[in-house]
């Protein structure tokens, strides 16, 4: 796969909802928008996302949506709200987690995520 074969798909997400944007990004990363779709290959498309700081979140989702992390030790589960994740890491991390959850859980997920560029 050379650089000349890689296509770019630019999307401006300012003012759009998180779920609708992330599902569109996941579909493009999987290659389901092209007629040459093959589920066992990574598509040569770079998705460039702009305007992530103006992404629209509802107040309810900011307070109630939870992300969790587990250290592996008893009592090592940590829960974070969406508001705290946006405050600490920015809206790009929330978008990255949403797209990551919408991609298939197999060996192709990591290479697909490398084709996502958030500006």
N, C-alpha and C positions, 0 to 999 in steps of 0.2 A: 504494500500500500504506500504509494508515494504521495507527496504533498499536492501534486497536481490533480490527483483523483479525489481529494477531500473537498466536499461541498460545505458551504456555510449557510446556516439557517439563522437569521437574526430575528429576534422578537423583542418588542418593547412592552414591558408588563406594567407600566405606570398606571395606577388606578384600577387594575384588574384584580380579581379574587384569586387567592392562593390555589385552591383546588382545581379550578378550571385551567389555570396557566400550567400547573405542574402536570396535569394529565396530558395536555397538548405537548409539552416538552418530552414526556416519557414516550408518547406515541412516535415522535420524530426520532428519538434516540434508538428505539427498537426497530425503526424502519418500516413501521406499519402504514405510513403515508405514501410509500412508493409501490409501484406495481411489481418490483423485483424482490418483494419481501421474502426473506428466508429466516426462520426462527433460530437457526443454529449459527448465524454469522453476525458480527458486529458491523453496522452500517458505517460507511465513511462519510459521516456528516457531523460537523461541529455545530453545536447549538450555542449561539452567543446571546446571552440575556442582558438586556439593558433596562435601567429604571427600576432596579430592585428595591431601592429605598422608598419609592412611592407605591409599593405594593399595598393593596387594601386588605386590612385585617378587621374583622368585627371585634367589638369590645368583649363580647361574650367568649369568642374563641381565644382571645389573648389571655383571659382569666382562667378558662376551664381546660383548654387543651394541655395535655401533659406529655412530657418526654421523660423517659427513664433510662437509668444507667445502673449496671450491677457490677460490683467489683469481684464477685465470686466468693466473698466471705459472708458468714451469717450477719445479717443486719446491714449489708453493704449496698442495699438498694437506695438509689438517690432519685428523687422525682423533681423535675423542673417544669414550671409553667412556660407557656409560649412567650409571655411577656418577659420573663427573666432570660430566656434564650435570645430574644431580640435585643434586649438590653446589653447582654454580655458579648454576643457574637455577631449580632446584626441580622437583618432580614434575609441575607443570603444563606445563612445556615439553616433557617427554617425552610426556605425553598429547596435547598439541597437535600434535606431530610425528607421532604414531601416527594420529590422526584425519585429518590432512592427507594422509598417504600412502594412506589408504583412500578418499578422495574421488576422483571422476573428474578426469583431467588435462585440463581445458578451461577456458573463460572463467568458468564458474560456480563454480569451486573457491574463489576468493577471496571472493565474496559469501556462499557457504555458511559459510566459516570465520568470517565476521563475526557469524554467528548463534550461535556457540559462546561461552558465557560461563563461565569457570572461576573459582570462588570459593575 
